[in-house]
Amino acid sequence: MPDRGGGPTGPRIRVGRPSRRVRTLLMTLGVLAVLAMAFVMFAGFWTDWLWYRSVHYSSVFTTTLTTKIGLFFVFGLLMAAAVGVNIWLAHRLRPPLSAMSMEQQSLDRYRMAIAPYKKWLLIGITALVGLIAGASAAGQWRTWLMWVNGVPFHQKDPQFHLDVAFYAFDLPWYRFLLGFGFAATVLAVIAAALTHYLYGGLRITSPGGRATAAATGHLSVLIGIFVALKAVAYWLDRYGLAVKSSDFKATGNWTGLRYVDANAYLPAKTILFCIAVICALLFFATLWRRTWQLPVIGFGLMVLSAILIGGLYPAIVQKFQVQPNEQAKESPYVEKNLEATRKAYGIGGTDVTEYPGVSKTQDKTKLRDDVAGAASLRLLDPNIVSPTFQQRQQMKNYYGFPSNLDVDRYKTKDGKVQDTVIGLRELNLDGIPKNNWINDHFRYTHGYGVVAAKGTEADDQGRPKFTESDLPSKGSLGKYEQRIYYGEKTTQYSIVGGPQKEIDYSDDDGEKTTSYKGKSGVNLSNPLNRAAYAVSFGEPQMLYSGAIGEGSRIMYNRTPKERVEAVAPWLTIDGDAYPAVVGNKIQWIVDAYTTTNGYPYASRTTLGDTTADSLTAKNNQRAVVAQQNQVNYIRNSVKATVDAYTGDVKLYEWDTKDPVLKTWRKAFPGTVKDKSEISADLLDHLRYPQDLFKVQRELLTRYHVKDAETFLSGSEVWQVPDDPTNQTSSAVPPYYLSMKMPGQKQQDFSLTTSFNPNGRDNLSAFMSVNAEPGTDDYGKIRILKMPSSTTVDGPKQVQSKFNSNEAIAEQIRLLKGGDSEVDYGNLLTVPLDGGLLYVEPVYVKGGGLKYPLLKKVLVTYGNKIAFEDTLDKALNVVFGAESATPVEPPDKGDKPDPDKEKPPATGDSDNPELQKAINDAQEAIDEGNTALEGQDWEAYGKAQKKLQDALQRAEDAQAKPSGGGDGKGSDKSKEPGEPKEPDKGDGG
């Protein structure tokens, strides 16, 4: 073509095509790049499939995958069709001739530019919106499965009288469909409007009409569909009021209808629904009338109505009807909220009883004897003694214990159940002598053995009294598989069972090795599997390493929480998995929850906030459950186990009435075993979960009241106290211990906590739940409510009383001497005869080892405080009496305390001197205790002198023969006729 610029054209430069070899090379590289990307995608899919198959939950993988694929294609195609068909239709309805104007001349250039690519442009646009919509819909697989498999709750909401399943399973799916419909309509309107504008159907600056009749009809129908969807939204919003969250000044977070919702918003939504239907019909009518006058008027009326009826009118009702008489107006709705919240969180059966907080019994000896029956006072704090376990039982640097141990129950040799602190000696890769790929993944692959200690005792040096210890572990737990391939600290993959031997442990005879014999993990003998894992894990050595061979298996996803979450992605997992020896295996026990946020009228809670406490705040010692999940219904419906050797995951039904669990069992048949399949050995180690208890205690700070008036007034609002034993300003964690609440006949393994009045530090209530499965009242929540007219010391005040006592403070200062540190253990609270017994172990970390040893025990009851070396001694001081059945058996290594030495026991009732000395000794002990409490050291010294004098007189009197006070009783041990030895009595 001639140059239109008029200047010289200059020489032409011919740009040559690449050579055939270069083209072939580029094509080959392109194909290889595509194949590489395809294999990377395939590797992720293939390794997931292999893992699910290895744990025998392939049905979870296939059900989830097919559901996602189905939703992706269905909704992706629907969105693509909605946009593509409207673009095609707008193109078909374009005017045959465009108006002669500058606007249309400018658009001509764009029309000509895209003319050759119209088909590909249409395909590209529809494919893009389809992919985005499909990916979004695939994320709704849980919503779809719950809707299609939902079972009824057989409970109806109080406003619309619909089954709760409608709100939990149906309404979320309807809202998704509505949202998808809005998105598809809006995108279709935008695409159609742009196409009409491009081809002259819509004009902005051109002379004549602004839109052709065809464009008017097309866009009116689309806008009519949008308005019709808005009508549906108004109708669904009526039901949404039952699960709507809002801020309510009287109670804070609120879910459900209030007076203004029922009497203003609800009728407003109904009126707006009717207006929207009429407005949609007006838009559809433009197909015949070809004018937007009436639809626009109708749309304006709808917007105005939404402002006046949906916004202004409810505000007027709230201002002039509710606020002047809020309590009377809101009370009926508060009653509904109270009932629904109690049902949704399983706190409806909470037993709240009045408790005086002060003992009325004057017989201190009886009270002292009652302590043993009231609770098994656990002195070993599982959240403090882990470093002691580490120092005493780590054995090898490549083993380690979690930062917080667990509390469980095990039977002693005499058949009694004992609270036990337990931990597993898990693999610690930081302690491997030399880190390299072979050591990290082939040689050091597992932990070894259980370490357990009595929860209520320590030895004479303050160390745990181990019931299972050493390496290999031995003790009271019998024989079991000790190798631990799956645990809380086992976070990276291992390759086992192949040519490379694994290290068990080493002893004086050398290194002990093993080779994994189980079927866990994925077989790497297949070259395809090796290649897939090499790509997925970014480890090319897997392809050619000689350490991998016949029988090699790769283990990953090795923490109990990861495994249960993977096989049951519809469950919410408790933050604390705990180990137990069940039969001849170590099993991790994991509590799992079913939840929903669609229970009408039940107040919502954020699990991450509610389950946080001082343990989760302190160095992440314990995981927080579910972070930001907002729920208003929760059940501990599943108990899961993970075998520490094989990694086998088993899910057991626990709550047989939970409709959410029944829904998921329909969606994933065969994944959850029946409750009847739980073995008796496993049942002995199940317990009430901590995170559920923390959610319930947070709700019970407000929902312990039964009437709306008290609830609205806020006068009985409680709060969970901060942990007084550390400086985190976080909630005190609940504690496990075996105890007996008032009214119970025997001790049960329990989970306990306390409450303060809102904004104050005294005690308002004490809460306990029976955590012992197999008992009749498992899960029974009991609350002891303190009187409002008097004050009872709360945990923070008790701790302050300990810290401010001058004698105790002086002893603490001495314990901190040098480079030692003092740690306060769990502050246990035990109801006893109308009062509250507080017990707190005190640990000392001294020297270079820096591991805690139990050195002292703090005890208070009423106004008495004791700070002694052992629990028994502290209780003796507090009650001023000794028990016939000590709380803790004396250690064989304990040295006698001369200040608290007991008078010698005797059966000589006919020796008046001896009996007098014993009475004087007991009186001296009582005087010494009284002086010690009053910090009267002069009187205490006199009492000790009096005690020593009485003990000496008792010893002298006991040396005399009984039968008379003259020292001349007959010697019956001599044979007749044998001469008597002279009496060596008092001068006789």
Stockholm file with secondary structure:
# STOCKHOLM 1.0

chainA/1-988         MPDRGGGPTGPRIRVGRPSRRVRTLLMTLGVLAVLAMAFVMFAGFWTDWLWYRSVHYSSVFTTTLTTKIGLFFVFGLLMAAAVGVNIWLAHRLRPPLSAMSMEQQSLDRYRMAIAPYKKWLLIGITALVGLIAGASAAGQWRTWLMWVNGVPFHQKDPQFHLDVAFYAFDLPWYRFLLGFGFAATVLAVIAAALTHYLYGGLRITSPGGRATAAATGHLSVLIGIFVALKAVAYWLDRYGLAVKSSDFKATGNWTGLRYVDANAYLPAKTILFCIAVICALLFFATLWRRTWQLPVIGFGLMVLSAILIGGLYPAIVQKFQVQPNEQAKESPYVEKNLEATRKAYGIGGTDVTEYPGVSKTQDKTKLRDDVAGAASLRLLDPNIVSPTFQQRQQMKNYYGFPSNLDVDRYKTKDGKVQDTVIGLRELNLDGIPKNNWINDHFRYTHGYGVVAAKGTEADDQGRPKFTESDLPSKGSLGKYEQRIYYGEKTTQYSIVGGPQKEIDYSDDDGEKTTSYKGKSGVNLSNPLNRAAYAVSFGEPQMLYSGAIGEGSRIMYNRTPKERVEAVAPWLTIDGDAYPAVVGNKIQWIVDAYTTTNGYPYASRTTLGDTTADSLTAKNNQRAVVAQQNQVNYIRNSVKATVDAYTGDVKLYEWDTKDPVLKTWRKAFPGTVKDKSEISADLLDHLRYPQDLFKVQRELLTRYHVKDAETFLSGSEVWQVPDDPTNQTSSAVPPYYLSMKMPGQKQQDFSLTTSFNPNGRDNLSAFMSVNAEPGTDDYGKIRILKMPSSTTVDGPKQVQSKFNSNEAIAEQIRLLKGGDSEVDYGNLLTVPLDGGLLYVEPVYVKGGGLKYPLLKKVLVTYGNKIAFEDTLDKALNVVFGAESATPVEPPDKGDKPDPDKEKPPATGDSDNPELQKAINDAQEAIDEGNTALEGQDWEAYGKAQKKLQDALQRAEDAQAKPSGGGDGKGSDKSKEPGEPKEPDKGDGG
#=GR chainA/1-988 SS CCCTTCSCCCCCCCCCCCCHHHHHHHHHHHHHHHHHHHHHHHHHHHHHHHHHHHTTCHHHHHHHHHHHHHHHHHHHHHHHHHHHHHHHHHHHTSCSSCCSSHHHHHHHHHHHHHGGGHHHHHHHHHHHHHHHHHHHHHTTHHHHHHHHHCCCCSCBCTTTCCBHHIIIIIHHHHHHHHHHHHHHHHHHHHHHHHHHHHTTSBCSSSSSCSBCHHHHHHHHHHHHHHHHHHHHHHHHHHHHGGGCEEEETTTEEEESCCHHIIIIIHHHHHHHHHHHHHHHHHHHTHHHHCCSHHHHHHHHHHHHHHHIIIIIHHHHHIIIIIGGGHHHHHHHHHHHHHHHHHHHHTCTTCEEEECCSSCCCCCHHHHHHHHHHHBCCCCSCTTTCHHHHHHHHCCSTTEECCSSCEEEEEECTTSCEEEEEEEECEECGGGCSSCCHHIIIIISCCEECEEEEEEEEECTTSCEEEEEETTTTEETTCSCCCEESSCTTCCSCEEESSSSCEEEEEETTEEEEECCCSCCSEECCSHHHHHHHHHHHTCTHHHHCTTCCTTCEEECSCSHHHHHHHHCTTSEECSCCEEEEETTEEEEEEEEEEEESCCTTCCCEEHHHHTCCHHHHSTTCSCCSSTTCEESEEEEEEEEEEETTTCCEEEEECCTTCHHHHHHHHHSTTSEECGGGSCHHHHTTCCCCHHHHHHHHHHHHHHTCCSHHHHHHTTTCEECCBCTTSSSCCBCCCEEEEECCTTCSSCEEEEEEEEEETTCCSBCEEEEEECCTTSTTTTCEEEEECCSSSCBCCHHHHHHHHHHCHHHHHHHHHHTCTTCEEEECCCEEEEETTEEEEEEEEEEECTTTCCCEEEEEEEEETTEEEEESSHHHHHHHHHTSCCSSCSSCCCTTCCCCGGGCCCCCCCCTTCHHHHHHHHHHHHHHHHHHHHHHTTCHHHHHHHHHHHHHHHHHHHHHHHSCSSCSSSCCCCTTSCTTCCCCCCCSSCC
#=GC SS_cons         CCCTTCSCCCCCCCCCCCCHHHHHHHHHHHHHHHHHHHHHHHHHHHHHHHHHHHTTCHHHHHHHHHHHHHHHHHHHHHHHHHHHHHHHHHHHTSCSSCCSSHHHHHHHHHHHHHGGGHHHHHHHHHHHHHHHHHHHHHTTHHHHHHHHHCCCCSCBCTTTCCBHHIIIIIHHHHHHHHHHHHHHHHHHHHHHHHHHHHTTSBCSSSSSCSBCHHHHHHHHHHHHHHHHHHHHHHHHHHHHGGGCEEEETTTEEEESCCHHIIIIIHHHHHHHHHHHHHHHHHHHTHHHHCCSHHHHHHHHHHHHHHHIIIIIHHHHHIIIIIGGGHHHHHHHHHHHHHHHHHHHHTCTTCEEEECCSSCCCCCHHHHHHHHHHHBCCCCSCTTTCHHHHHHHHCCSTTEECCSSCEEEEEECTTSCEEEEEEEECEECGGGCSSCCHHIIIIISCCEECEEEEEEEEECTTSCEEEEEETTTTEETTCSCCCEESSCTTCCSCEEESSSSCEEEEEETTEEEEECCCSCCSEECCSHHHHHHHHHHHTCTHHHHCTTCCTTCEEECSCSHHHHHHHHCTTSEECSCCEEEEETTEEEEEEEEEEEESCCTTCCCEEHHHHTCCHHHHSTTCSCCSSTTCEESEEEEEEEEEEETTTCCEEEEECCTTCHHHHHHHHHSTTSEECGGGSCHHHHTTCCCCHHHHHHHHHHHHHHTCCSHHHHHHTTTCEECCBCTTSSSCCBCCCEEEEECCTTCSSCEEEEEEEEEETTCCSBCEEEEEECCTTSTTTTCEEEEECCSSSCBCCHHHHHHHHHHCHHHHHHHHHHTCTTCEEEECCCEEEEETTEEEEEEEEEEECTTTCCCEEEEEEEEETTEEEEESSHHHHHHHHHTSCCSSCSSCCCTTCCCCGGGCCCCCCCCTTCHHHHHHHHHHHHHHHHHHHHHHTTCHHHHHHHHHHHHHHHHHHHHHHHSCSSCSSSCCCCTTSCTTCCCCCCCSSCC
//
